[in-house]
Amino acid sequence: MKPFVCIITLFVFFTLPLSAQKKKFTFTETKMGSPFNLIFVATDSLKARGIAQDCFNLIDSLSQIFSDYDSTSEVSKINANAGLSPIQMTPAMYNLVLLSQEAYIKSHGAYDISIGPLSLVWRKARKKKEFPPDSVVDATRKLVGLNQVKINKLSRTIYLPKKGMRLDFGGIAKGYIGQWIVDYLKNRGVMEALADAGGDIAMSNAPLNSKGWLVGVNVPETTDDLLSKKLQLANISVATSGDVYQFIVKNGIKYSHIINPKTGYGVSSLRNVTVIAPLGGTADWLATACSILPIPLAKKVALENHAQLLITTLEKGKIKYYKTSSFNKYWAPFNINYH
């Protein structure tokens, strides 16, 4: 599972402005441990700057709810009460918990926000560059399983019944927040916008009369090399997951930061997963789940959630593609001028 949604960065390309009145503004701040890029179309730079600051303030507020790196956050308070008592959830937490519960069921347990205890074990392992003993992984794995967590929809409380259990919203929170920001901008009258939360991207209308935002996808096992084709997207979300940034190696095997809840270990298949879905949170959790599930089941789960999936792997030094039937319709024509 992604420690806090650390994923392969998607590269966004922009077409030249087609209007003298409207302009595209780009703002970037570090949020949730990675650059958060906000791009939208407006006519006034001063107003655009104010709107962007409001967005970044909103991101900070949401991070204080969902980030387990913040000891004062709502999720940290829930984790601190594991084995002690139920905790009342704020509306934002309640909504994300329900979405995460739905993701757990739909992914056959591959996406699981109760992964927190294993996340801690592997964070320490990567930091120290020491592979944890099997006995530690096996013992920790017993604390994981969203089916054990008590969610009361009437009282809107959540209870982690075992001491040491922890929630970790890595793999869903950044996409969820990116979508929240795009929806917030719509309510502010900004209809052409893109929110890139460290590679989890949500977007509204295409900018400046173009046919879509242009998004590039990494070649597997690289940080800068892109596939020759680009995605052309609007009013949709996209997320890509892979192991190029965070992993640990043992006996020549590369274990990703994306943890399989059922085994307790990081996935070792060298694959990049790109998901195009209606909403940012959905694209985010699907990217994690489809990194864990067998490829045929990953494709099935993506389609069941109205998403399209591309899995790229390196096999004997060559790129191999696995994709759902309608993924191809999102590729941009080769004659588009990239800027």
N, C-alpha and C positions, 0 to 999 in steps of 0.2 A: 504494500500500500504506500502511496506517496506520502512522505513525511508531513508535508503541508502543501500538497499539490505541486511538488517539484517535477516538472515534466519537460520534454523536449520542446523548445521554443518554436512556435510557428512564426514564419517570417511574413510580414504583411507588406504588400506593395501598393502604391497609390498612383492613380491616373492623374494627369495634369488637370488643373482647374479649368472648367469650361464656362465659368460665369465670372464676370467682372465684379459683381456685387457680393456673391457668396464666396467664402473662403474656407479652406480646410485648416483647422487648428489642431495641433498636437501638444499634449501635455503628458509629462512622465514624472512619477514619483515612486520611490521604493515603498511597497506595501506588501505585507504578509511574506516578507523575505525575498521578494523578487520585484523587478520593475513592473509597474502597472501603467500601461500606455492607454491614454484616452484620446481618441481622435473624433472630432465632430465638425459639422459644417455650421457656420454662423456668419453674420455680416459685420459684427462689431467685435474687435479684439478685446476691449475692456470688459464687455459683457461676457465674452467667451471665457476669459480668465476667471471671472467671478463664478461662473457656472462650474468650471473645472474644479475650483477650490471647494465648492459645495459638494461635489462628487467625492473628492478625496477625504473630506471630513466624514462623509457618510461611510466610506470604506473603513475608516478608522473605527467608527462606531460598530460596524458589523464585525470587524476583526476582534473587537473587545468582547464579542459574544462567542465567536466560534474558534478562536485561536487557543490551542492547548499550550502554546509557548508563553502565553500571558497568564501569570499566576492569579491575576485578579479577574480573569474572564469568566463568563457564565459556564462554559464547558469545564473550566478548571474547578469551579465550585461543585459542579456535578460530580467530577472525578474524585474530589476530596471527600465527598460523602458516600463513596462506594462502601457498601456493607453497613452503613449507618442509618440513613433515612432517605425517603423520596425528596426530590427537589422540584419546586414549582418552576415551570419554564415560561420564559417570555414568549410572545407570539412568534418572533423571528426564530427562536430556538425550536419551538414546537413545530413550526412548519418544516424546518430543515430535518428535524428528527423523523417526521412522518415521511418525507421524501426519501430519506436514507433507509427507513424501514421498507419502503416500497422497492428501493434499489436492491436491498438484501434479498428480498423474496424473488424479484424478477431475475436476479443474477445467479440464482441457485447458491447463494451464500458467498459468491466470489467477491462482492463488494460488501464490506462489513465495518461499520464505524466503531465497533467494539474492539478493533484491532490495536487500540492504544497500548496495551502492555507489550505486545510484540514490537510495535513501533519504537518504544523506548529501548528495548534490547538491541535492536538493529541500528538505531542512531548511535548508541554507545559503541557498538562494534565497528561501525564505519569510522567513527571519530578516532578510536584507538587502533584501528586497523587490525583488530583481533577477532577471529571468528568465534562466536559463542559456543560453548559446549552443547551437545545435543540434549543433555539433561535439563539445561536451562531453557532451551527452546520448548521442549516437551512440557515442562512444568508451567511455563508462561502461556502456552497454547490453551491450557485448561481454563484460563481467565477470559478467553475470547469466544464470542458467540452472541449475536444480537438476539437470538431466540431466548437467551437467559435474562435479558434486560426487561424490566417491567415498565411499560408505557401505559399510563392511564389517560385515556382520551377525555374522560369526563372531568377529571380534576386538572388535566394537563400537567401531570407530574411524571418524573422519570426516576427510576431507582436502579442502581447497579448493585445487585444482591451480594457480590463477593468483594471483600476488601482486596484492593489491587487492580480491580477492573478500571478501564479508562476508555473514554470516547475519543476518537481522533477523526476529525472531519476532512483530513487530507483526501483528495480525490473527489471532492464534491463542493467544498466551500468556495474555492476560487471561481469555479464556473457559475455557481449560484450567485455569488456577489457580482460577478461581471454582468450577469443577466439583470440583476437588481438595478445596476447602474444604468444600463441601456433603457430599462423601463422607466427609471426615474427621469432620464433625459427626455423621453417621450412626453412625460407629464409636464415637463418644462418647455415643451414645444420644439425640442431638438429632435428632428425626425431622421437625420442622417448621421449615425454615430456608430463607433466601434469601441468596445472595451476589451483590452487585452490584459488579462490578469495572469501574467507570467506564462502565457501560452494557452490559457483557456480563454477563448475568444467568443464574445457575444456581439451581435451587430443588428442594426435596424436597416433602414433603407440604404441603397447604394448611394455613394456620394457624387454630387455634381453631375447628374444626368448620365453617369456611367451605368453599366449593367451589373456591377457588383464590386465588392471589395476583393482584391486579389491576395491570395494567401498561398505561401509556399510551404512545402513539407520536407523535413530533413530526410536525407538518405540514412538508412539504418547505420548505427554505430558512428555517426559523425555529428559534429556540432554546427558546421557551417555549410556543408554540401547539401544542395537541394535537388529534389527530383526535377527533371526538365519541365514537367507540366506544373501549372499553378491552378489553384482552386479559385473559382469566381462565385462569390456568395453574397447573399443579402437576406435580411430578416430571418436569420438562422444562427446557430452556434456551432463551433468546431473546437475540438480538443485533440491533442496528440500526446501519447504517452510512450516512454521508452526508458532505456537504462544508461544512456550515454553520460549522464552527469553524476549519478549516485549509484554506487555498487560496491561490492566487496568480492574478492577473489579467493577461492580456496581450491587447491589441487588443480589449478588451471581452469576451473569453472567460475564463470562470472554470475554472481547472484545480484539481481536488481533490488533497488529499494522498494519495489512493488511486492508486497508480501502476500503469499497465498494463505488465507486464514486457516485453511484445512490442514496444511503441512507445517506452517510456522516459518517457512523459509521464503526468501525472495525468489521470484521466478528466474529461471536460468535460460529460457528461450530468447534468442537475440531477435526481437521483433519490435518494430514501431507500429503503433496502433493509432489511426486517425479516425475520429468519429464526427459525423455531421448530424446534428440533432436539432429539434425545434427549440430547445431551451438549454441554457448554459450548464445548469446543474446536471441535467440528463447526459449531455455530451461528456461531462467531466467523469461521472461515475462509470459510464459505459467504457470510457477509455481505460480505466483501471480494470474493470471486470473482464474486458476483452483481451487484456494482457495476460490474464490468468487462465481463462477458459480455453478448452481445446478449440481450434479454429472453426470447425463446423458449428459447434454450439455458440461460439461468439457471434458468428454471422446470424444465427437464429435469434439470439437475444437482442441483437441490434435491430433487426427487422421488427420484432415484436414491440419494440419501443419507438417505432416510426423513425428510426435512424438508419444512416448508411455508414458502412464500415470499410476501411482500407487497412490491411495488414501487410507491411513490407518486411521481408526477412532477408538475411544474407545466408545463402546456402552455397557452399563451395565457392565463395568469393563472388557470387552473382546475386543480384537482387531478384527476389521472387515476390509476386503480388498475389494476394488473396483479397477479394472484395465482394461486397453485396451487389446485386444485379443493377441497381440504379445509381451506384456511386459515380459512374462515368459521366453522368449528365452535369456534374459539378465542375468538371475540368474546363478551364478557360480556353478559348481558341488560341492557336499558336501565333496568330497575327496580331494579338493585342500588344500594344506598346507599353512595356513595364517601366514605371518610374517610381 
